[in-house]
Amino acid sequence: MNSVEFRQLCQMIKALEVSLNGKIDGFSRQFMGALKGIGILDPDKDTMTTAQVCAQYGISARQLYKYRENGDIPYIKSGSSKNAKIMYRIADIVEFFSVRNG
């Protein structure tokens, strides 16, 4: 392969990369839009309380606490007091239970 052919090949690869990146970006926007459309992702409500998680997935608060303490489920704690409110990102909860039950 000579240098001209090599440059042409590099240009073709770069064009393919740009095209694929555009398609992947478009797909991700459509996918996220679909999730928001069916209520899986709602920008106004993207977290759940302990009670909501327990009710939706049929587990006890103690079991959810164990998952949290083991580092299985990430959480958000508002404040540093013992009674600070704990919230869970919906995306994290959905991922955890889909892997666990899948």
C-alpha positions in Angstrom: 0.0 0.0 0.0 1.5 3.3 -1.0 1.1 6.6 0.9 -1.7 7.9 -1.3 -3.8 4.7 -0.7 -3.0 4.9 3.0 -4.2 8.6 3.2 -7.4 7.6 1.3 -8.0 4.7 3.7 -7.5 7.0 6.7 -9.9 9.5 5.3 -12.5 6.8 4.7 -12.1 5.5 8.3 -12.5 9.1 9.6 -15.6 9.6 7.5 -17.0 6.3 8.8 -16.2 7.3 12.4 -17.9 10.7 12.0 -21.0 9.1 10.5 -21.2 6.4 13.2 -20.8 9.0 16.0 -23.7 11.0 14.5 -25.9 7.9 14.3 -25.1 6.8 17.8 -25.8 10.3 19.1 -29.1 10.4 17.3 -30.0 7.0 18.6 -29.2 7.9 22.2 -31.4 11.1 21.9 -34.3 9.0 20.5 -33.8 6.3 23.2 -33.7 8.8 26.1 -36.8 10.5 24.6 -38.6 7.2 24.4 -37.8 6.5 28.1 -39.0 9.9 29.1 -42.1 9.4 27.0 -43.1 6.2 28.7 -42.3 7.5 32.2 -39.1 5.6 32.9 -37.1 8.8 33.0 -38.8 11.9 34.1 -36.6 15.0 34.5 -39.0 16.3 37.1 -39.0 13.1 39.1 -35.7 11.2 38.8 -35.4 9.9 42.3 -37.4 7.6 44.6 -37.7 7.4 48.4 -37.0 4.2 50.4 -40.8 3.6 50.7 -41.3 4.0 46.9 -38.5 1.5 46.1 -39.8 -1.0 48.6 -43.3 -0.8 47.4 -42.4 -1.0 43.7 -40.0 -3.9 44.1 -41.7 -5.8 46.9 -38.7 -5.7 49.3 -38.4 -4.6 52.9 -36.7 -1.4 54.1 -34.2 -3.6 55.9 -33.3 -5.5 52.7 -32.9 -2.2 50.8 -30.7 -1.0 53.7 -28.5 -4.1 53.3 -28.1 -3.4 49.5 -27.2 0.2 50.3 -24.7 -0.7 53.0 -23.1 -3.4 50.8 -22.6 -0.8 48.1 -24.9 -2.6 45.7 -27.2 0.4 45.2 -25.9 4.0 45.1 -27.9 6.5 47.1 -28.2 10.2 47.8 -28.3 11.4 51.4 -29.5 14.9 52.1 -27.6 16.1 55.1 -25.4 14.4 57.6 -27.8 13.8 60.5 -29.0 10.3 61.5 -32.5 11.1 60.1 -31.3 12.7 56.8 -33.6 11.8 53.9 -32.2 9.1 51.6 -33.1 9.1 47.9 -32.3 6.7 45.1 -31.8 7.6 41.4 -34.5 5.7 39.4 -31.9 4.7 36.8 -29.7 3.1 39.5 -32.7 1.2 40.9 -33.9 0.0 37.6 -30.4 -1.2 36.6 -29.8 -3.0 39.9 -33.1 -4.9 39.9 -32.9 -5.7 36.2 -29.5 -7.3 36.7 -30.5 -9.0 39.9 -33.8 -10.4 38.5 -32.5 -10.9 35.0 
